[in-house]
Amino acid sequence: MALLDFRKSDRVAQGAAGTRAGPLAEFVRGYSIEVMPKTAARIADFRALLPAGTRVYIAHLDGTPIEDMVATARRLTDEGFAPMPHFAARSIPDIATLSDWIARYAGEAGVTRGLILAGGISEPRGDLHSSMQLLETGLFDKAGFTDLHVAGHPEGSRDIDPDGSDRNMMAALGWKQAFAARTDAQMAIVTQFAFDARPVTAWARRVRAQGVDLPIHIGVAGPAKLQTLVKYSIACGVGPSLAVLQRRARDVSKLVLPFTPDAFLSDLAAAAARDPDFPIQNVHFFPLGGIATNTRWLAEHGLAPAQDA
């Protein structure tokens, strides 16, 4: 498997010519972003919004036809991006279906990357229920996949640890670390979004203390209305940092303004500047307020696509 290094020092250059990027922009450089087939269909040309080569995760909501997923991946490949579709174990009825999907992505869309996760539905469609099961099939390696990313939950997950601890989650990350060590898969941890840098940073350091050194790509909610972020946060199980949104909701003067990730990312950028071994190495955007809104915000911070297209 070929190595694609997404560490901070080797990030793909992004930004408009002549723009003097600040610490926040430097920290965000090399970001990835998430789309769904339905939202992707409303974008005329991703090259007008994103730097060439950007990793674009394609969320596979339960019930989305595989034909729509593969068509979105093929389009992104054709436009010069790196599609990374989700493979959600609980939504895949059997190994034969998984094999078919992998083959279609590779053969029809040139896909070599995937986000491997359990999935959000409560009842599995078949016998598959965990990312480890999917990885152990060896099917991704056989199809020539080079990058296999997995999920992380800085504020915990009741699906994984019903008792509110992070015991099972840390054990799972340890298993994935071992999988990466005994295979040539290039792996990274892509996390759920959060709004407070402190618990996120503390979690990332705990992951490192457990001996897991996989690159961490921190999830960030893109600019959106406060009500939209609260709705998605509750649905996705965002924990302690939800208080950041609740404090803002109490400030009537800010209710009509979109919430942006400036403060969250500035705090992370400052922590990274102080610590050469800072464990968070990349940023992954959930464009909850829309892809166009997210990319306008990026352009305002000197991360426009024009010089890379």
C-alpha positions as CSV (number, residue, x, y, z in Angstrom):
1,M,0.0,0.0,0.0
2,A,1.3,3.4,-0.9
3,L,1.9,5.9,1.9
4,L,-0.1,9.1,1.9
5,D,1.3,11.2,4.7
6,F,-1.2,13.6,6.2
7,R,1.0,14.9,9.0
8,K,1.0,18.6,9.6
9,S,4.5,19.3,8.2
10,D,3.7,17.7,4.9
11,R,0.2,19.0,4.2
12,V,-0.9,19.9,0.8
13,A,-0.5,23.7,0.3
14,Q,-3.8,25.6,0.4
15,G,-4.6,29.3,0.3
16,A,-5.0,32.2,-1.9
17,A,-1.9,33.8,-3.4
18,G,-0.5,36.7,-1.4
19,T,-2.5,35.7,1.7
20,R,-0.6,35.8,4.9
21,A,-2.0,32.9,6.8
22,G,-2.3,33.1,10.6
23,P,-2.0,30.3,13.1
24,L,-5.6,29.2,12.6
25,A,-5.2,28.9,8.9
26,E,-1.9,27.1,9.2
27,F,-3.5,24.6,11.6
28,V,-6.4,24.0,9.3
29,R,-4.3,23.5,6.1
30,G,-4.8,20.1,4.6
31,Y,-8.3,19.8,5.9
32,S,-10.9,17.2,4.8
33,I,-14.6,17.7,4.4
34,E,-17.7,15.5,4.4
35,V,-20.6,15.3,1.9
36,M,-23.6,13.2,1.2
37,P,-24.7,12.2,-2.3
38,K,-27.8,14.4,-2.0
39,T,-25.9,17.5,-1.0
40,A,-23.1,16.8,-3.5
41,A,-25.7,16.8,-6.3
42,R,-26.4,20.4,-5.5
43,I,-22.8,21.5,-6.1
44,A,-22.1,22.4,-9.7
45,D,-18.4,21.9,-9.5
46,F,-16.4,21.1,-6.4
47,R,-13.3,22.7,-8.0
48,A,-14.8,26.1,-7.4
49,L,-15.0,25.4,-3.7
50,L,-12.2,23.1,-2.6
51,P,-8.4,22.9,-3.2
52,A,-7.4,20.2,-5.6
53,G,-6.7,16.8,-4.0
54,T,-8.8,17.5,-0.9
55,R,-10.0,14.4,0.9
56,V,-13.8,14.3,0.6
57,Y,-15.5,11.8,2.9
58,I,-18.9,10.5,1.5
59,A,-21.3,9.8,4.3
60,H,-23.3,6.6,3.7
61,L,-26.6,7.2,5.6
62,D,-28.5,4.0,6.1
63,G,-30.6,3.3,3.1
64,T,-28.7,5.4,0.6
65,P,-28.4,3.3,-2.6
66,I,-24.8,2.2,-3.3
67,E,-25.3,3.5,-6.9
68,D,-25.6,7.0,-5.6
69,M,-22.5,6.6,-3.4
70,V,-20.4,5.2,-6.2
71,A,-21.6,7.9,-8.6
72,T,-20.6,10.6,-6.1
73,A,-17.2,9.0,-5.6
74,R,-16.6,8.8,-9.4
75,R,-17.5,12.4,-9.8
76,L,-15.1,13.5,-7.1
77,T,-12.3,11.5,-8.6
78,D,-13.0,13.0,-12.0
79,E,-12.9,16.5,-10.5
80,G,-9.5,15.8,-8.9
81,F,-10.4,15.0,-5.3
82,A,-9.7,12.1,-3.0
83,P,-13.1,10.4,-2.2
84,M,-13.3,8.5,1.0
85,P,-16.6,6.7,1.4
86,H,-18.0,5.5,4.7
87,F,-18.3,1.8,5.3
88,A,-20.8,1.4,8.2
89,A,-20.8,-2.2,9.4
90,R,-24.3,-2.2,10.8
91,S,-25.7,-1.1,7.4
92,I,-24.0,-3.8,5.5
93,P,-26.0,-7.1,5.5
94,D,-23.1,-9.5,4.8
95,I,-19.6,-10.0,3.6
96,A,-20.7,-10.6,0.0
97,T,-22.3,-7.1,0.0
98,L,-19.2,-5.5,1.5
99,S,-17.0,-7.2,-1.2
100,D,-19.3,-6.0,-3.9
101,W,-19.3,-2.4,-2.6
102,I,-15.5,-2.3,-2.3
103,A,-15.1,-3.7,-5.8
104,R,-17.5,-1.1,-7.3
105,Y,-15.8,1.8,-5.6
106,A,-12.4,0.6,-6.8
107,G,-13.4,-0.5,-10.3
108,E,-15.9,2.3,-11.1
109,A,-14.5,5.3,-9.2
110,G,-10.9,4.6,-8.6
111,V,-11.4,4.7,-4.8
112,T,-8.4,3.6,-2.6
113,R,-9.6,5.1,0.8
114,G,-12.4,4.4,3.2
115,L,-13.7,5.4,6.6
116,I,-14.5,2.1,8.4
117,L,-16.9,2.4,11.3
118,A,-19.7,0.6,13.1
119,G,-22.5,3.0,12.0
120,G,-25.3,4.8,13.8
121,I,-28.3,2.5,13.5
122,S,-29.3,0.5,16.6
123,E,-30.0,-2.9,14.9
124,P,-27.4,-4.3,12.4
125,R,-28.8,-5.4,9.0
126,G,-26.9,-8.7,9.4
127,D,-24.0,-10.2,11.3
128,L,-21.7,-7.3,10.9
129,H,-21.6,-4.7,13.7
130,S,-18.1,-3.4,14.2
131,S,-15.3,-1.8,12.2
132,M,-12.9,-4.5,13.3
133,Q,-15.0,-7.1,11.6
134,L,-14.8,-5.2,8.3
135,L,-11.0,-4.7,8.6
136,E,-10.4,-8.4,9.4
137,T,-12.0,-9.5,6.2
138,G,-8.8,-8.4,4.3
139,L,-11.1,-7.3,1.4
140,F,-9.8,-3.7,1.5
141,D,-6.2,-4.8,1.1
142,K,-7.1,-7.2,-1.8
143,A,-8.9,-4.3,-3.6
144,G,-5.8,-2.0,-3.3
145,F,-7.1,0.3,-0.7
146,T,-4.3,2.4,0.8
147,D,-5.9,4.4,3.6
148,L,-8.3,3.0,6.2
149,H,-9.5,5.6,8.7
150,V,-11.5,4.8,11.8
151,A,-13.8,6.7,14.1
152,G,-12.9,8.5,17.4
153,H,-15.1,10.0,20.0
154,P,-13.4,12.6,22.2
155,E,-16.5,13.1,24.4
156,G,-17.4,9.4,24.6
157,S,-20.0,7.3,23.0
158,R,-22.9,5.6,24.9
159,D,-23.1,3.1,22.0
160,I,-19.6,1.9,22.7
161,D,-19.4,2.6,26.5
162,P,-22.9,2.5,28.0
163,D,-21.4,3.2,31.5
164,G,-20.1,6.6,30.4
165,S,-16.4,5.5,30.6
166,D,-14.1,5.3,27.6
167,R,-12.8,1.8,28.4
168,N,-14.2,-0.1,25.4
169,M,-13.4,2.8,23.1
170,M,-9.7,2.9,24.1
171,A,-9.5,-0.9,23.8
172,A,-10.9,-0.7,20.3
173,L,-8.4,2.0,19.4
174,G,-5.6,-0.3,20.8
175,W,-6.8,-3.1,18.5
176,K,-6.7,-0.7,15.5
177,Q,-3.2,0.4,16.4
178,A,-2.2,-3.3,16.4
179,F,-3.9,-3.8,13.1
180,A,-2.0,-0.9,11.6
181,A,1.3,-2.3,13.0
182,R,0.8,-5.8,11.5
183,T,-0.5,-4.6,8.1
184,D,0.6,-1.9,5.6
185,A,-2.6,0.0,6.0
186,Q,-2.2,3.7,6.5
187,M,-4.6,4.5,9.3
188,A,-5.9,7.6,11.1
189,I,-8.5,8.4,13.7
190,V,-11.3,10.8,12.5
191,T,-13.4,12.1,15.3
192,Q,-16.9,13.3,16.0
193,F,-17.2,17.1,16.1
194,A,-16.9,19.1,19.4
195,F,-16.9,22.7,20.5
196,D,-14.5,22.9,23.4
197,A,-10.8,22.4,22.8
198,R,-10.0,21.3,26.4
199,P,-11.8,18.0,26.5
200,V,-10.7,17.3,23.0
201,T,-7.1,17.9,23.7
202,A,-7.3,15.9,27.0
203,W,-8.8,13.0,25.1
204,A,-6.1,13.1,22.3
205,R,-3.4,13.0,25.0
206,R,-5.1,10.0,26.7
207,V,-5.1,8.2,23.4
208,R,-1.3,8.8,23.0
209,A,-0.8,7.7,26.7
210,Q,-2.5,4.4,25.8
211,G,0.2,3.8,23.2
212,V,-2.0,4.6,20.2
213,D,0.0,6.9,17.8
214,L,-2.3,6.9,14.8
215,P,-2.7,10.4,13.4
216,I,-5.8,12.2,14.8
217,H,-8.0,14.2,12.5
218,I,-10.3,16.3,14.7
219,G,-13.9,16.8,13.7
220,V,-15.1,20.4,13.4
221,A,-18.6,21.6,12.9
222,G,-18.6,24.2,10.1
223,P,-20.4,27.5,10.4
224,A,-24.1,27.1,10.9
225,K,-27.1,28.5,12.8
226,L,-27.1,27.8,16.5
227,Q,-30.3,25.8,16.3
228,T,-28.9,23.6,13.6
229,L,-25.8,22.8,15.6
230,V,-27.7,22.1,18.8
231,K,-30.0,19.7,16.8
232,Y,-27.1,17.8,15.3
233,S,-25.1,17.8,18.5
234,I,-27.9,16.1,20.4
235,A,-28.5,13.6,17.6
236,C,-24.8,12.8,17.4
237,G,-24.2,12.5,21.2
238,V,-21.9,15.5,21.6
239,G,-21.1,15.7,25.3
240,P,-19.4,18.2,27.6
241,S,-18.6,20.8,25.0
242,L,-22.3,21.2,24.1
243,A,-22.2,23.7,27.0
244,V,-20.4,26.1,24.6
245,L,-23.5,26.3,22.5
246,Q,-25.8,26.5,25.5
247,R,-23.8,29.6,26.8
248,R,-24.1,31.2,23.4
249,A,-27.9,30.5,23.4
250,R,-28.3,32.5,26.6
251,D,-26.8,35.6,24.8
252,V,-29.8,36.9,22.9
253,S,-27.5,39.3,20.9
254,K,-25.8,36.2,19.3
255,L,-28.8,34.1,18.5
256,V,-29.2,35.6,15.0
257,L,-25.5,35.2,14.1
258,P,-24.1,32.0,12.7
259,F,-21.8,30.0,15.0
260,T,-18.3,29.6,13.6
261,P,-15.5,27.4,14.7
262,D,-13.0,30.3,15.0
263,A,-12.6,30.1,18.8
264,F,-12.4,26.3,18.9
265,L,-9.7,26.1,16.1
266,S,-7.8,29.1,17.5
267,D,-7.5,27.3,20.9
268,L,-6.3,24.1,19.2
269,A,-3.9,26.1,17.0
270,A,-2.4,27.8,20.0
271,A,-2.0,24.5,21.8
272,A,-0.3,23.0,18.7
273,A,2.1,26.0,18.6
274,R,3.1,25.4,22.2
275,D,3.6,21.6,21.8
276,P,5.7,20.1,19.0
277,D,4.2,16.7,19.8
278,F,0.6,17.9,19.8
279,P,-1.4,14.8,18.9
280,I,-4.0,16.4,16.7
281,Q,-2.6,16.7,13.2
282,N,-5.5,17.4,10.8
283,V,-9.0,19.0,10.7
284,H,-12.1,17.3,9.3
285,F,-15.1,19.5,8.6
286,F,-18.7,18.5,9.0
287,P,-20.4,21.3,6.9
288,L,-23.6,21.3,9.0
289,G,-24.5,24.8,7.6
290,G,-23.9,23.7,4.0
291,I,-20.8,23.1,2.0
292,A,-20.9,26.5,0.3
293,T,-21.1,28.2,3.8
294,N,-18.2,26.2,5.1
295,T,-16.0,26.9,2.1
296,R,-16.8,30.6,2.2
297,W,-15.6,30.6,5.8
298,L,-12.4,28.8,4.7
299,A,-11.8,31.3,1.9
300,E,-12.2,34.2,4.4
301,H,-9.3,32.6,6.3
302,G,-7.0,32.4,3.3
303,L,-7.9,28.8,2.4
304,A,-9.4,29.4,-1.0
305,P,-9.1,26.9,-3.8
306,A,-8.1,29.1,-6.7
307,Q,-4.3,28.5,-6.6
308,D,-4.7,24.8,-6.3
309,A,-7.4,24.1,-9.0
